């Protein structure tokens, strides 16, 4: 298939691995930021093709994973209000909150609909004028503009029975928190291609300067990722710390001004709790006061009940590269994608879930080896 | 950044209600069978957990199978609910090595359904039965109040005759077996999804609904050492392979490059964030054949129009029992897991 096959081509990938082996002379530790990149990396086993010693740390960029439990509980409470239709993306419906998930709420009688876009939810509101339609929208700078656009349109068209339950997070504050944490191991970043397609490169240039770290904006296919890794290795070997763009077919330096305008017109920056990382100042987006009438949290006065993460989950260590999923005693036993203890096991774009789905056999073998070594000792 | 505070582990999500995932053909379906149906009905035929039960009768053995059909929309490119109800049960019998003979059909109709719609479905079923060479010999009709059903639900059950000396089943599968697939994956599931979502995709997307009994009989004739066949319906190739790996206590290795998927299906899967290995089919099957008979089986499949694009996609191994692995296009290896429930389109 055109525009896809060339980025999954074995010969191209092999050539990039050869180039990487020729270029990289040090055990560089890199992070791919976006969950889509993590998924692709694990699915195609790309980290296994890297020269010995080089390591990939899987970043915090899975939007489903980092959505706090409280907001999922709020979505479930909202869905259960009589007269409400709760619409969301498919993969949000089965993410467990502290007690249940939206699919179970649906089984109990709540009107929960799977949609492909917030504009589909807006259409539902138009078609069901006697019902309240709430869209549960989460995600990074990629999904925020369409959600903002839906609210903007609802306001312009006077669709008063539409509202947004939003949990939007921003990538740069999380990166700053990770790179600035004591004991940070990350030496190079593959920046999230689709986020950069919206926001542009400016803020990433600031991060590269602040932390003297090379950043390559990368795509999501195997050849994209390998090329980004080669570009980072070249920068690191040469002592450079610049922002380079591997994903030129989608990303422009200035990003998408129209989407940026929609973001700033409708949403504003706020403090935000991340599942797995905790509270990060100015790392989220919420609806501006002008659009309060479309804010589901305000409209339905949803209760905020803080929920603590299970202590057993070591997601903070995993997101910082201090531990691998296999080193977690709960991995695959007390923590599975069906019953996740914490963020990285929640969606297939989280590191633990991707490992569980694609390389459980390696991990089980490693765990058995560890146990055997322990028994011998 | 805060360290997670000390807290009790999360309560286990309430599992007391049926959710849609229980009908997905994935792990939730399997759990329902293990925890609800098997304990109540347990017997030797049921415990095989194949697509059909093979039971002795005076003078030989028969295969029995039943399936219910709840597809929306009722009519779609390449088929309709009536065809599915005939072919689905025919195929479940055929992959057990049986010659499908007789079907029963039960209709659950929603009050208000136009009789013309029912007629269109029934005519399609008659044609499908003729194509598959089976007779619909008895049936039943119930009508439920408007709102208590969704237009038409159909149950069909079938009987087939099992040739003497032939024993197929997941538990017959052995290390060394080659795995043969009759054609490209995902056409039915993606067609239905596109219709449901009103997505107009480029390319000719049609359901692959078809009767596989002649193809199966041809494989049986060409490869007498055949160990098992499965049709790939909901849950797709991955569910079928995982079920067999578990039943036979073997490992399975497949090669991504050998698995045919059309550009139209691949394109749609990219848009929805789905994996074709998990998407439903209605005219695809796999066969487990000893290595020395694999070439003959493949030739027999390719001689049948429904197997023209047949391939050898993998091998059964002693390594990693109960696990299915895939060699990727980059030469690396990964697991093909059984999903807990349906794939859901991803957020980004």
Interface residues (C-beta under 8 A of the other chain):
Chain A: X1 X4 X8 X9 X10 X13 X36 X42 X43 X44 X45 X46 X48 X49 X63 X64 X89 X90 X91 X92 X93 X94 X96 X98 X99 X100 X101 X103 X104 X106 X107 X108 X114 X116 X138 X139 X140 X142 X143 X177 X178 X181 X194 X222 X277 X278 X279 X280 X308 X309 X310 X311 X312 X313 X315 X316 X334 X337 X338 X339 X341 X342 X347 X348 X349 X356 X357 X358 X359 X360 X361
Chain B: X1 X2 X3 X4 X5 X6 X7 X8 X9 X10 X11 X12 X13 X14 X17 X18 X19 X20 X21 X27 X197 X263 X266 X267 X270 X320 X323 X325 X328 X329 X330 X331 X332 X333 X334 X335 X337 X340 X341 X344 X345 X346 X347 X348
